[in-house]
Amino acid sequence: MLQKIVNGIAIASGVVSITVVGVAGYVFIRKDAIIDNVKSKVMESVLPSGLSGGLGGAIDLPTPEAQSPMAPPVGEGFGIPSF
């Protein structure tokens, strides 16, 4: 009777091990497709349906040339103060 219980546990352990290895292999092989699928679903849920094609030129950011003449130069740091 104890032998049957031990054999049942061994078979169940083997099935669980094979299942874990199979799922890990499937995810490893198809990881790029899974990531792309998740990205597309996130983008669909975040953006409204009209903007799903991309923003294009919808965001108007100032260029460094359009900066105020009184503003410190871009990329120059704080500079050395004159006393």
PyMOL Python script that loads the backbone (N, CA, C, O; Angstrom):
from pymol import cmd

cmd.read_pdbstr("""\
ATOM      1  N   MET A   1       0.815  -1.183   0.000  1.00  0.00           N
ATOM      2  CA  MET A   1       0.000   0.000   0.000  1.00  0.00           C
ATOM      3  C   MET A   1       0.869   1.262   0.000  1.00  0.00           C
ATOM      4  O   MET A   1       0.586   2.197  -0.749  1.00  0.00           O
ATOM      5  N   LEU A   2       1.909   1.307   0.815  1.00  0.00           N
ATOM      6  CA  LEU A   2       2.808   2.455   0.873  1.00  0.00           C
ATOM      7  C   LEU A   2       3.535   2.634  -0.451  1.00  0.00           C
ATOM      8  O   LEU A   2       3.806   3.763  -0.859  1.00  0.00           O
ATOM      9  N   GLN A   3       3.854   1.531  -1.127  1.00  0.00           N
ATOM     10  CA  GLN A   3       4.531   1.599  -2.422  1.00  0.00           C
ATOM     11  C   GLN A   3       3.653   2.323  -3.453  1.00  0.00           C
ATOM     12  O   GLN A   3       4.175   3.090  -4.262  1.00  0.00           O
ATOM     13  N   LYS A   4       2.350   2.100  -3.440  1.00  0.00           N
ATOM     14  CA  LYS A   4       1.436   2.765  -4.381  1.00  0.00           C
ATOM     15  C   LYS A   4       1.383   4.269  -4.114  1.00  0.00           C
ATOM     16  O   LYS A   4       1.324   5.064  -5.051  1.00  0.00           O
ATOM     17  N   ILE A   5       1.402   4.657  -2.848  1.00  0.00           N
ATOM     18  CA  ILE A   5       1.384   6.078  -2.503  1.00  0.00           C
ATOM     19  C   ILE A   5       2.661   6.760  -2.985  1.00  0.00           C
ATOM     20  O   ILE A   5       2.621   7.853  -3.549  1.00  0.00           O
ATOM     21  N   VAL A   6       3.801   6.095  -2.753  1.00  0.00           N
ATOM     22  CA  VAL A   6       5.091   6.650  -3.183  1.00  0.00           C
ATOM     23  C   VAL A   6       5.130   6.758  -4.704  1.00  0.00           C
ATOM     24  O   VAL A   6       5.611   7.758  -5.236  1.00  0.00           O
ATOM     25  N   ASN A   7       4.630   5.739  -5.413  1.00  0.00           N
ATOM     26  CA  ASN A   7       4.604   5.791  -6.872  1.00  0.00           C
ATOM     27  C   ASN A   7       3.688   6.913  -7.376  1.00  0.00           C
ATOM     28  O   ASN A   7       4.011   7.585  -8.356  1.00  0.00           O
ATOM     29  N   GLY A   8       2.565   7.110  -6.719  1.00  0.00           N
ATOM     30  CA  GLY A   8       1.657   8.197  -7.099  1.00  0.00           C
ATOM     31  C   GLY A   8       2.299   9.556  -6.915  1.00  0.00           C
ATOM     32  O   GLY A   8       2.159  10.438  -7.762  1.00  0.00           O
ATOM     33  N   ILE A   9       3.008   9.725  -5.798  1.00  0.00           N
ATOM     34  CA  ILE A   9       3.712  10.986  -5.555  1.00  0.00           C
ATOM     35  C   ILE A   9       4.805  11.197  -6.592  1.00  0.00           C
ATOM     36  O   ILE A   9       5.004  12.320  -7.057  1.00  0.00           O
ATOM     37  N   ALA A  10       5.510  10.146  -6.958  1.00  0.00           N
ATOM     38  CA  ALA A  10       6.577  10.248  -7.959  1.00  0.00           C
ATOM     39  C   ALA A  10       6.006  10.625  -9.324  1.00  0.00           C
ATOM     40  O   ALA A  10       6.587  11.449 -10.031  1.00  0.00           O
ATOM     41  N   ILE A  11       4.887  10.036  -9.696  1.00  0.00           N
ATOM     42  CA  ILE A  11       4.269  10.370 -10.983  1.00  0.00           C
ATOM     43  C   ILE A  11       3.779  11.817 -10.975  1.00  0.00           C
ATOM     44  O   ILE A  11       3.976  12.542 -11.950  1.00  0.00           O
ATOM     45  N   ALA A  12       3.145  12.239  -9.888  1.00  0.00           N
ATOM     46  CA  ALA A  12       2.672  13.617  -9.786  1.00  0.00           C
ATOM     47  C   ALA A  12       3.845  14.599  -9.840  1.00  0.00           C
ATOM     48  O   ALA A  12       3.743  15.652 -10.470  1.00  0.00           O
ATOM     49  N   SER A  13       4.937  14.266  -9.194  1.00  0.00           N
ATOM     50  CA  SER A  13       6.118  15.116  -9.212  1.00  0.00           C
ATOM     51  C   SER A  13       6.685  15.225 -10.635  1.00  0.00           C
ATOM     52  O   SER A  13       7.085  16.304 -11.071  1.00  0.00           O
ATOM     53  N   GLY A  14       6.712  14.113 -11.337  1.00  0.00           N
ATOM     54  CA  GLY A  14       7.198  14.131 -12.719  1.00  0.00           C
ATOM     55  C   GLY A  14       6.316  14.979 -13.625  1.00  0.00           C
ATOM     56  O   GLY A  14       6.818  15.720 -14.470  1.00  0.00           O
ATOM     57  N   VAL A  15       5.004  14.869 -13.449  1.00  0.00           N
ATOM     58  CA  VAL A  15       4.076  15.661 -14.267  1.00  0.00           C
ATOM     59  C   VAL A  15       4.264  17.146 -13.992  1.00  0.00           C
ATOM     60  O   VAL A  15       4.285  17.953 -14.921  1.00  0.00           O
ATOM     61  N   VAL A  16       4.401  17.512 -12.721  1.00  0.00           N
ATOM     62  CA  VAL A  16       4.605  18.916 -12.372  1.00  0.00           C
ATOM     63  C   VAL A  16       5.932  19.423 -12.944  1.00  0.00           C
ATOM     64  O   VAL A  16       5.997  20.535 -13.469  1.00  0.00           O
ATOM     65  N   SER A  17       6.971  18.622 -12.844  1.00  0.00           N
ATOM     66  CA  SER A  17       8.279  19.044 -13.361  1.00  0.00           C
ATOM     67  C   SER A  17       8.232  19.243 -14.873  1.00  0.00           C
ATOM     68  O   SER A  17       8.750  20.238 -15.379  1.00  0.00           O
ATOM     69  N   ILE A  18       7.622  18.316 -15.593  1.00  0.00           N
ATOM     70  CA  ILE A  18       7.516  18.432 -17.047  1.00  0.00           C
ATOM     71  C   ILE A  18       6.678  19.652 -17.426  1.00  0.00           C
ATOM     72  O   ILE A  18       6.998  20.342 -18.394  1.00  0.00           O
ATOM     73  N   THR A  19       5.623  19.921 -16.684  1.00  0.00           N
ATOM     74  CA  THR A  19       4.783  21.090 -16.958  1.00  0.00           C
ATOM     75  C   THR A  19       5.560  22.385 -16.758  1.00  0.00           C
ATOM     76  O   THR A  19       5.468  23.290 -17.587  1.00  0.00           O
ATOM     77  N   VAL A  20       6.314  22.488 -15.686  1.00  0.00           N
ATOM     78  CA  VAL A  20       7.094  23.695 -15.417  1.00  0.00           C
ATOM     79  C   VAL A  20       8.137  23.915 -16.504  1.00  0.00           C
ATOM     80  O   VAL A  20       8.297  25.034 -16.990  1.00  0.00           O
ATOM     81  N   VAL A  21       8.842  22.870 -16.886  1.00  0.00           N
ATOM     82  CA  VAL A  21       9.863  22.991 -17.933  1.00  0.00           C
ATOM     83  C   VAL A  21       9.207  23.364 -19.262  1.00  0.00           C
ATOM     84  O   VAL A  21       9.749  24.181 -20.008  1.00  0.00           O
ATOM     85  N   GLY A  22       8.064  22.783 -19.564  1.00  0.00           N
ATOM     86  CA  GLY A  22       7.372  23.093 -20.813  1.00  0.00           C
ATOM     87  C   GLY A  22       6.912  24.531 -20.878  1.00  0.00           C
ATOM     88  O   GLY A  22       7.087  25.188 -21.904  1.00  0.00           O
ATOM     89  N   VAL A  23       6.322  25.039 -19.797  1.00  0.00           N
ATOM     90  CA  VAL A  23       5.859  26.424 -19.771  1.00  0.00           C
ATOM     91  C   VAL A  23       7.048  27.384 -19.851  1.00  0.00           C
ATOM     92  O   VAL A  23       6.986  28.385 -20.565  1.00  0.00           O
ATOM     93  N   ALA A  24       8.115  27.092 -19.135  1.00  0.00           N
ATOM     94  CA  ALA A  24       9.297  27.957 -19.189  1.00  0.00           C
ATOM     95  C   ALA A  24       9.897  27.971 -20.595  1.00  0.00           C
ATOM     96  O   ALA A  24      10.304  29.027 -21.079  1.00  0.00           O
ATOM     97  N   GLY A  25       9.956  26.832 -21.245  1.00  0.00           N
ATOM     98  CA  GLY A  25      10.457  26.776 -22.621  1.00  0.00           C
ATOM     99  C   GLY A  25       9.579  27.543 -23.575  1.00  0.00           C
ATOM    100  O   GLY A  25      10.085  28.252 -24.445  1.00  0.00           O
ATOM    101  N   TYR A  26       8.266  27.419 -23.433  1.00  0.00           N
ATOM    102  CA  TYR A  26       7.327  28.137 -24.296  1.00  0.00           C
ATOM    103  C   TYR A  26       7.497  29.638 -24.141  1.00  0.00           C
ATOM    104  O   TYR A  26       7.540  30.365 -25.133  1.00  0.00           O
ATOM    105  N   VAL A  27       7.593  30.105 -22.908  1.00  0.00           N
ATOM    106  CA  VAL A  27       7.750  31.541 -22.661  1.00  0.00           C
ATOM    107  C   VAL A  27       9.094  32.020 -23.187  1.00  0.00           C
ATOM    108  O   VAL A  27       9.174  33.110 -23.755  1.00  0.00           O
ATOM    109  N   PHE A  28      10.145  31.240 -23.015  1.00  0.00           N
ATOM    110  CA  PHE A  28      11.476  31.637 -23.488  1.00  0.00           C
ATOM    111  C   PHE A  28      11.505  31.751 -25.008  1.00  0.00           C
ATOM    112  O   PHE A  28      12.092  32.688 -25.550  1.00  0.00           O
ATOM    113  N   ILE A  29      10.882  30.810 -25.691  1.00  0.00           N
ATOM    114  CA  ILE A  29      10.892  30.820 -27.157  1.00  0.00           C
ATOM    115  C   ILE A  29      10.027  31.945 -27.713  1.00  0.00           C
ATOM    116  O   ILE A  29      10.392  32.558 -28.716  1.00  0.00           O
ATOM    117  N   ARG A  30       8.901  32.227 -27.090  1.00  0.00           N
ATOM    118  CA  ARG A  30       7.946  33.210 -27.616  1.00  0.00           C
ATOM    119  C   ARG A  30       7.969  34.531 -26.859  1.00  0.00           C
ATOM    120  O   ARG A  30       6.992  35.280 -26.909  1.00  0.00           O
ATOM    121  N   LYS A  31       9.064  34.838 -26.157  1.00  0.00           N
ATOM    122  CA  LYS A  31       9.094  36.029 -25.313  1.00  0.00           C
ATOM    123  C   LYS A  31       8.933  37.318 -26.111  1.00  0.00           C
ATOM    124  O   LYS A  31       8.271  38.239 -25.633  1.00  0.00           O
ATOM    125  N   ASP A  32       9.509  37.421 -27.304  1.00  0.00           N
ATOM    126  CA  ASP A  32       9.382  38.640 -28.092  1.00  0.00           C
ATOM    127  C   ASP A  32       7.939  38.877 -28.520  1.00  0.00           C
ATOM    128  O   ASP A  32       7.445  40.002 -28.453  1.00  0.00           O
ATOM    129  N   ALA A  33       7.259  37.812 -28.963  1.00  0.00           N
ATOM    130  CA  ALA A  33       5.861  37.946 -29.367  1.00  0.00           C
ATOM    131  C   ALA A  33       4.978  38.302 -28.172  1.00  0.00           C
ATOM    132  O   ALA A  33       4.037  39.083 -28.308  1.00  0.00           O
ATOM    133  N   ILE A  34       5.271  37.744 -27.022  1.00  0.00           N
ATOM    134  CA  ILE A  34       4.488  38.043 -25.818  1.00  0.00           C
ATOM    135  C   ILE A  34       4.683  39.502 -25.415  1.00  0.00           C
ATOM    136  O   ILE A  34       3.719  40.178 -25.056  1.00  0.00           O
ATOM    137  N   ILE A  35       5.915  39.988 -25.472  1.00  0.00           N
ATOM    138  CA  ILE A  35       6.200  41.373 -25.105  1.00  0.00           C
ATOM    139  C   ILE A  35       5.503  42.334 -26.064  1.00  0.00           C
ATOM    140  O   ILE A  35       4.909  43.319 -25.626  1.00  0.00           O
ATOM    141  N   ASP A  36       5.569  42.056 -27.381  1.00  0.00           N
ATOM    142  CA  ASP A  36       4.897  42.915 -28.361  1.00  0.00           C
ATOM    143  C   ASP A  36       3.389  42.924 -28.151  1.00  0.00           C
ATOM    144  O   ASP A  36       2.750  43.967 -28.288  1.00  0.00           O
ATOM    145  N   ASN A  37       2.823  41.783 -27.825  1.00  0.00           N
ATOM    146  CA  ASN A  37       1.387  41.696 -27.586  1.00  0.00           C
ATOM    147  C   ASN A  37       0.995  42.541 -26.371  1.00  0.00           C
ATOM    148  O   ASN A  37       0.003  43.269 -26.409  1.00  0.00           O
ATOM    149  N   VAL A  38       1.768  42.442 -25.311  1.00  0.00           N
ATOM    150  CA  VAL A  38       1.470  43.215 -24.098  1.00  0.00           C
ATOM    151  C   VAL A  38       1.632  44.711 -24.377  1.00  0.00           C
ATOM    152  O   VAL A  38       0.820  45.515 -23.919  1.00  0.00           O
ATOM    153  N   LYS A  39       2.675  45.090 -25.125  1.00  0.00           N
ATOM    154  CA  LYS A  39       2.871  46.504 -25.449  1.00  0.00           C
ATOM    155  C   LYS A  39       1.692  47.055 -26.234  1.00  0.00           C
ATOM    156  O   LYS A  39       1.217  48.153 -25.946  1.00  0.00           O
ATOM    157  N   SER A  40       1.214  46.307 -27.220  1.00  0.00           N
ATOM    158  CA  SER A  40       0.094  46.799 -28.031  1.00  0.00           C
ATOM    159  C   SER A  40      -1.179  46.932 -27.192  1.00  0.00           C
ATOM    160  O   SER A  40      -1.942  47.881 -27.368  1.00  0.00           O
ATOM    161  N   LYS A  41      -1.408  45.986 -26.285  1.00  0.00           N
ATOM    162  CA  LYS A  41      -2.591  46.078 -25.433  1.00  0.00           C
ATOM    163  C   LYS A  41      -2.502  47.257 -24.477  1.00  0.00           C
ATOM    164  O   LYS A  41      -3.510  47.916 -24.219  1.00  0.00           O
ATOM    165  N   VAL A  42      -1.319  47.534 -23.948  1.00  0.00           N
ATOM    166  CA  VAL A  42      -1.140  48.675 -23.053  1.00  0.00           C
ATOM    167  C   VAL A  42      -1.356  49.977 -23.816  1.00  0.00           C
ATOM    168  O   VAL A  42      -2.020  50.885 -23.316  1.00  0.00           O
ATOM    169  N   MET A  43      -0.803  50.075 -25.016  1.00  0.00           N
ATOM    170  CA  MET A  43      -0.971  51.293 -25.806  1.00  0.00           C
ATOM    171  C   MET A  43      -2.434  51.513 -26.175  1.00  0.00           C
ATOM    172  O   MET A  43      -2.897  52.653 -26.180  1.00  0.00           O
ATOM    173  N   GLU A  44      -3.170  50.448 -26.485  1.00  0.00           N
ATOM    174  CA  GLU A  44      -4.584  50.577 -26.796  1.00  0.00           C
ATOM    175  C   GLU A  44      -5.386  51.056 -25.583  1.00  0.00           C
ATOM    176  O   GLU A  44      -6.337  51.825 -25.728  1.00  0.00           O
ATOM    177  N   SER A  45      -5.002  50.602 -24.397  1.00  0.00           N
ATOM    178  CA  SER A  45      -5.750  50.983 -23.211  1.00  0.00           C
ATOM    179  C   SER A  45      -5.389  52.388 -22.731  1.00  0.00           C
ATOM    180  O   SER A  45      -6.221  53.053 -22.115  1.00  0.00           O
ATOM    181  N   VAL A  46      -4.170  52.852 -22.997  1.00  0.00           N
ATOM    182  CA  VAL A  46      -3.733  54.151 -22.518  1.00  0.00           C
ATOM    183  C   VAL A  46      -4.170  55.272 -23.463  1.00  0.00           C
ATOM    184  O   VAL A  46      -4.692  56.295 -23.019  1.00  0.00           O
ATOM    185  N   LEU A  47      -3.956  55.077 -24.761  1.00  0.00           N
ATOM    186  CA  LEU A  47      -4.268  56.123 -25.727  1.00  0.00           C
ATOM    187  C   LEU A  47      -5.699  55.999 -26.216  1.00  0.00           C
ATOM    188  O   LEU A  47      -6.219  54.890 -26.338  1.00  0.00           O
ATOM    189  N   PRO A  48      -6.338  57.121 -26.495  1.00  0.00           N
ATOM    190  CA  PRO A  48      -7.659  57.046 -27.122  1.00  0.00           C
ATOM    191  C   PRO A  48      -7.537  56.461 -28.527  1.00  0.00           C
ATOM    192  O   PRO A  48      -6.445  56.430 -29.094  1.00  0.00           O
ATOM    193  N   SER A  49      -8.635  56.007 -29.082  1.00  0.00           N
ATOM    194  CA  SER A  49      -8.587  55.312 -30.366  1.00  0.00           C
ATOM    195  C   SER A  49      -8.093  56.208 -31.487  1.00  0.00           C
ATOM    196  O   SER A  49      -7.517  55.702 -32.451  1.00  0.00           O
ATOM    197  N   GLY A  50      -8.294  57.519 -31.404  1.00  0.00           N
ATOM    198  CA  GLY A  50      -7.853  58.420 -32.461  1.00  0.00           C
ATOM    199  C   GLY A  50      -6.356  58.650 -32.479  1.00  0.00           C
ATOM    200  O   GLY A  50      -5.815  59.028 -33.518  1.00  0.00           O
ATOM    201  N   LEU A  51      -5.671  58.439 -31.376  1.00  0.00           N
ATOM    202  CA  LEU A  51      -4.233  58.705 -31.302  1.00  0.00           C
ATOM    203  C   LEU A  51      -3.384  57.460 -31.398  1.00  0.00           C
ATOM    204  O   LEU A  51      -2.173  57.543 -31.194  1.00  0.00           O
ATOM    205  N   SER A  52      -3.953  56.320 -31.697  1.00  0.00           N
ATOM    206  CA  SER A  52      -3.173  55.088 -31.671  1.00  0.00           C
ATOM    207  C   SER A  52      -2.118  55.044 -32.763  1.00  0.00           C
ATOM    208  O   SER A  52      -1.189  54.242 -32.667  1.00  0.00           O
ATOM    209  N   GLY A  53      -2.221  55.870 -33.797  1.00  0.00           N
ATOM    210  CA  GLY A  53      -1.239  55.884 -34.870  1.00  0.00           C
ATOM    211  C   GLY A  53       0.033  56.625 -34.509  1.00  0.00           C
ATOM    212  O   GLY A  53       0.988  56.587 -35.286  1.00  0.00           O
ATOM    213  N   GLY A  54       0.093  57.272 -33.413  1.00  0.00           N
ATOM    214  CA  GLY A  54       1.265  58.019 -33.002  1.00  0.00           C
ATOM    215  C   GLY A  54       0.920  59.488 -32.871  1.00  0.00           C
ATOM    216  O   GLY A  54      -0.104  59.934 -33.388  1.00  0.00           O
ATOM    217  N   LEU A  55       1.751  60.234 -32.194  1.00  0.00           N
ATOM    218  CA  LEU A  55       1.474  61.637 -31.958  1.00  0.00           C
ATOM    219  C   LEU A  55       1.952  62.515 -33.097  1.00  0.00           C
ATOM    220  O   LEU A  55       1.407  63.598 -33.306  1.00  0.00           O
ATOM    221  N   GLY A  56       2.949  62.078 -33.830  1.00  0.00           N
ATOM    222  CA  GLY A  56       3.443  62.883 -34.936  1.00  0.00           C
ATOM    223  C   GLY A  56       3.966  64.213 -34.441  1.00  0.00           C
ATOM    224  O   GLY A  56       4.835  64.252 -33.570  1.00  0.00           O
ATOM    225  N   GLY A  57       3.450  65.307 -34.985  1.00  0.00           N
ATOM    226  CA  GLY A  57       3.883  66.638 -34.591  1.00  0.00           C
ATOM    227  C   GLY A  57       2.925  67.282 -33.613  1.00  0.00           C
ATOM    228  O   GLY A  57       2.879  68.509 -33.534  1.00  0.00           O
ATOM    229  N   ALA A  58       2.170  66.521 -32.877  1.00  0.00           N
ATOM    230  CA  ALA A  58       1.160  67.066 -31.985  1.00  0.00           C
ATOM    231  C   ALA A  58       1.773  67.784 -30.793  1.00  0.00           C
ATOM    232  O   ALA A  58       1.131  68.654 -30.204  1.00  0.00           O
ATOM    233  N   ILE A  59       2.988  67.443 -30.429  1.00  0.00           N
ATOM    234  CA  ILE A  59       3.631  68.084 -29.281  1.00  0.00           C
ATOM    235  C   ILE A  59       4.575  69.149 -29.806  1.00  0.00           C
ATOM    236  O   ILE A  59       5.494  68.841 -30.565  1.00  0.00           O
ATOM    237  N   ASP A  60       4.365  70.385 -29.418  1.00  0.00           N
ATOM    238  CA  ASP A  60       5.174  71.499 -29.886  1.00  0.00           C
ATOM    239  C   ASP A  60       6.173  71.871 -28.801  1.00  0.00           C
ATOM    240  O   ASP A  60       5.838  72.602 -27.870  1.00  0.00           O
ATOM    241  N   LEU A  61       7.399  71.368 -28.919  1.00  0.00           N
ATOM    242  CA  LEU A  61       8.435  71.650 -27.937  1.00  0.00           C
ATOM    243  C   LEU A  61       9.317  72.778 -28.442  1.00  0.00           C
ATOM    244  O   LEU A  61       9.602  72.835 -29.638  1.00  0.00           O
ATOM    245  N   PRO A  62       9.762  73.682 -27.567  1.00  0.00           N
ATOM    246  CA  PRO A  62      10.636  74.763 -28.011  1.00  0.00           C
ATOM    247  C   PRO A  62      12.017  74.237 -28.385  1.00  0.00           C
ATOM    248  O   PRO A  62      12.512  73.283 -27.785  1.00  0.00           O
ATOM    249  N   THR A  63      12.619  74.853 -29.359  1.00  0.00           N
ATOM    250  CA  THR A  63      13.970  74.480 -29.773  1.00  0.00           C
ATOM    251  C   THR A  63      14.961  75.363 -29.025  1.00  0.00           C
ATOM    252  O   THR A  63      14.573  76.412 -28.511  1.00  0.00           O
ATOM    253  N   PRO A  64      16.229  74.967 -28.951  1.00  0.00           N
ATOM    254  CA  PRO A  64      17.216  75.809 -28.267  1.00  0.00           C
ATOM    255  C   PRO A  64      17.359  77.190 -28.911  1.00  0.00           C
ATOM    256  O   PRO A  64      17.684  78.151 -28.214  1.00  0.00           O
ATOM    257  N   GLU A  65      17.123  77.317 -30.228  1.00  0.00           N
ATOM    258  CA  GLU A  65      17.236  78.603 -30.897  1.00  0.00           C
ATOM    259  C   GLU A  65      16.128  79.553 -30.463  1.00  0.00           C
ATOM    260  O   GLU A  65      16.316  80.770 -30.496  1.00  0.00           O
ATOM    261  N   ALA A  66      14.976  79.022 -30.057  1.00  0.00           N
ATOM    262  CA  ALA A  66      13.846  79.850 -29.674  1.00  0.00           C
ATOM    263  C   ALA A  66      13.916  80.286 -28.214  1.00  0.00           C
ATOM    264  O   ALA A  66      12.937  80.799 -27.670  1.00  0.00           O
ATOM    265  N   GLN A  67      15.047  80.089 -27.590  1.00  0.00           N
ATOM    266  CA  GLN A  67      15.185  80.409 -26.176  1.00  0.00           C
ATOM    267  C   GLN A  67      15.331  81.916 -25.982  1.00  0.00           C
ATOM    268  O   GLN A  67      15.814  82.623 -26.866  1.00  0.00           O
ATOM    269  N   SER A  68      14.917  82.385 -24.843  1.00  0.00           N
ATOM    270  CA  SER A  68      14.990  83.803 -24.514  1.00  0.00           C
ATOM    271  C   SER A  68      16.450  84.256 -24.466  1.00  0.00           C
ATOM    272  O   SER A  68      17.315  83.492 -24.037  1.00  0.00           O
ATOM    273  N   PRO A  69      16.737  85.499 -24.905  1.00  0.00           N
ATOM    274  CA  PRO A  69      18.129  85.963 -24.851  1.00  0.00           C
ATOM    275  C   PRO A  69      18.636  86.142 -23.422  1.00  0.00           C
ATOM    276  O   PRO A  69      19.848  86.159 -23.205  1.00  0.00           O
ATOM    277  N   MET A  70      17.746  86.276 -22.449  1.00  0.00           N
ATOM    278  CA  MET A  70      18.165  86.450 -21.061  1.00  0.00           C
ATOM    279  C   MET A  70      18.421  85.117 -20.355  1.00  0.00           C
ATOM    280  O   MET A  70      18.962  85.098 -19.250  1.00  0.00           O
ATOM    281  N   ALA A  71      18.041  84.018 -20.978  1.00  0.00           N
ATOM    282  CA  ALA A  71      18.216  82.700 -20.366  1.00  0.00           C
ATOM    283  C   ALA A  71      19.676  82.272 -20.493  1.00  0.00           C
ATOM    284  O   ALA A  71      20.346  82.650 -21.454  1.00  0.00           O
ATOM    285  N   PRO A  72      20.174  81.492 -19.544  1.00  0.00           N
ATOM    286  CA  PRO A  72      21.553  81.010 -19.657  1.00  0.00           C
ATOM    287  C   PRO A  72      21.683  80.082 -20.854  1.00  0.00           C
ATOM    288  O   PRO A  72      20.719  79.415 -21.228  1.00  0.00           O
ATOM    289  N   PRO A  73      22.853  80.034 -21.453  1.00  0.00           N
ATOM    290  CA  PRO A  73      23.057  79.160 -22.609  1.00  0.00           C
ATOM    291  C   PRO A  73      22.820  77.696 -22.246  1.00  0.00           C
ATOM    292  O   PRO A  73      23.105  77.264 -21.129  1.00  0.00           O
ATOM    293  N   VAL A  74      22.298  76.948 -23.201  1.00  0.00           N
ATOM    294  CA  VAL A  74      22.007  75.538 -22.979  1.00  0.00           C
ATOM    295  C   VAL A  74      23.311  74.752 -22.980  1.00  0.00           C
ATOM    296  O   VAL A  74      24.128  74.923 -23.884  1.00  0.00           O
ATOM    297  N   GLY A  75      23.520  73.908 -22.001  1.00  0.00           N
ATOM    298  CA  GLY A  75      24.694  73.049 -21.959  1.00  0.00           C
ATOM    299  C   GLY A  75      25.924  73.713 -21.390  1.00  0.00           C
ATOM    300  O   GLY A  75      26.988  73.095 -21.367  1.00  0.00           O
ATOM    301  N   GLU A  76      25.823  74.947 -20.928  1.00  0.00           N
ATOM    302  CA  GLU A  76      26.977  75.658 -20.428  1.00  0.00           C
ATOM    303  C   GLU A  76      27.162  75.504 -18.927  1.00  0.00           C
ATOM    304  O   GLU A  76      28.213  75.871 -18.401  1.00  0.00           O
ATOM    305  N   GLY A  77      26.171  74.971 -18.225  1.00  0.00           N
ATOM    306  CA  GLY A  77      26.277  74.855 -16.786  1.00  0.00           C
ATOM    307  C   GLY A  77      26.008  76.190 -16.121  1.00  0.00           C
ATOM    308  O   GLY A  77      25.342  77.044 -16.705  1.00  0.00           O
ATOM    309  N   PHE A  78      26.518  76.390 -14.894  1.00  0.00           N
ATOM    310  CA  PHE A  78      26.269  77.625 -14.172  1.00  0.00           C
ATOM    311  C   PHE A  78      27.249  78.725 -14.556  1.00  0.00           C
ATOM    312  O   PHE A  78      26.944  79.908 -14.404  1.00  0.00           O
ATOM    313  N   GLY A  79      28.402  78.351 -15.044  1.00  0.00           N
ATOM    314  CA  GLY A  79      29.387  79.352 -15.425  1.00  0.00           C
ATOM    315  C   GLY A  79      30.116  79.922 -14.216  1.00  0.00           C
ATOM    316  O   GLY A  79      29.877  79.522 -13.077  1.00  0.00           O
ATOM    317  N   ILE A  80      31.005  80.859 -14.491  1.00  0.00           N
ATOM    318  CA  ILE A  80      31.789  81.511 -13.426  1.00  0.00           C
ATOM    319  C   ILE A  80      31.183  82.890 -13.197  1.00  0.00           C
ATOM    320  O   ILE A  80      31.075  83.679 -14.136  1.00  0.00           O
ATOM    321  N   PRO A  81      30.787  83.190 -11.968  1.00  0.00           N
ATOM    322  CA  PRO A  81      30.173  84.513 -11.724  1.00  0.00           C
ATOM    323  C   PRO A  81      31.233  85.619 -11.815  1.00  0.00           C
ATOM    324  O   PRO A  81      32.394  85.423 -11.455  1.00  0.00           O
ATOM    325  N   SER A  82      30.802  86.775 -12.301  1.00  0.00           N
ATOM    326  CA  SER A  82      31.718  87.913 -12.346  1.00  0.00           C
ATOM    327  C   SER A  82      31.395  88.832 -11.167  1.00  0.00           C
ATOM    328  O   SER A  82      30.223  89.113 -10.913  1.00  0.00           O
ATOM    329  N   PHE A  83      32.411  89.304 -10.446  1.00  0.00           N
ATOM    330  CA  PHE A  83      32.224  90.147  -9.261  1.00  0.00           C
ATOM    331  C   PHE A  83      32.491  91.570  -9.558  1.00  0.00           C
ATOM    332  O   PHE A  83      32.381  92.417  -8.671  1.00  0.00           O
TER     333      PHE A  83
END
""", "prot")
cmd.dss("prot")
cmd.show_as("cartoon", "prot")
cmd.util.cbc("prot")
cmd.orient("prot")
